[in-house]
Amino acid sequence: AFLDLSGPTEVKGVWKDSITLPCAYVPVEDLVQQSLTWTVVHDKDSSTLFRRDDSGDHVLLSEYRERVSISKDAPGNVSLLIMSLEISDRGTYTCHVTWRDSNNSLIAKEITTRLEVVKVAATKPIIRAAEPGLTLPAGASTRLTCEASGSPPISYRWFRSAPAGTAEPLSSGAELAWPSLRPSDSGTYFCEAQNR
């Protein structure tokens, strides 16, 4: 019976997002999975991060507790899910599986994947209005919300266009609110999104 693990040699994850490090094989009838370990090398030291054996699933590195899991429902899929990625998660991950065959001998295979964690620039923001249409009666309340995606933290700044093409700074924060609108609040408003 021929067994092989498959997975990419490199994956890129986005800081604070989740990533799956793929590792899979096609189950073979006479071979039973005995153990699965995921090890990681940060800089130089190799450490066992996750182990699954007869006694269950164990996360052995405290900085990954509550953040890693391996699917249980798909036989042969032993991919590692890492949630809420940290920059320090970058490194080389090895998926190591051993099987026992009908003669009680062990077969072991491993594959290695490099994980890079990147930060993503803030996108051009969009402005959402609390109400459809932006013609409102005096005295009404309304708000505008600025939204962008990218690596956190994202900061927002609001401006209003002023005469002679200049922009007058208003406030920072994703939301611009008017408890009671006045005619003088009419105008063109801009939002800027920025991250590190």
Salt bridges, closest charged atoms under 4 A:
ASP4 OD1 - LYS109 NZ 3.71
ASP53 OD2 - ARG51 NE 3.01
ASP53 OD1 - HIS58 NE2 3.80
ASP57 OD1 - ARG52 NE 2.78
ASP57 OD2 - LYS72 NZ 3.30
GLU86 OE2 - LYS16 NZ 3.50
ASP89 OD2 - ARG67 NH1 2.84
GLU110 OE1 - HIS96 ND1 2.84
GLU116 OE2 - ARG90 NE 2.92
GLU116 OE1 - ARG114 NH2 3.59
GLU147 OE1 - ARG128 NE 2.82
GLU175 OE2 - ARG143 NE 3.18
GLU192 OE2 - ARG157 NH2 2.64
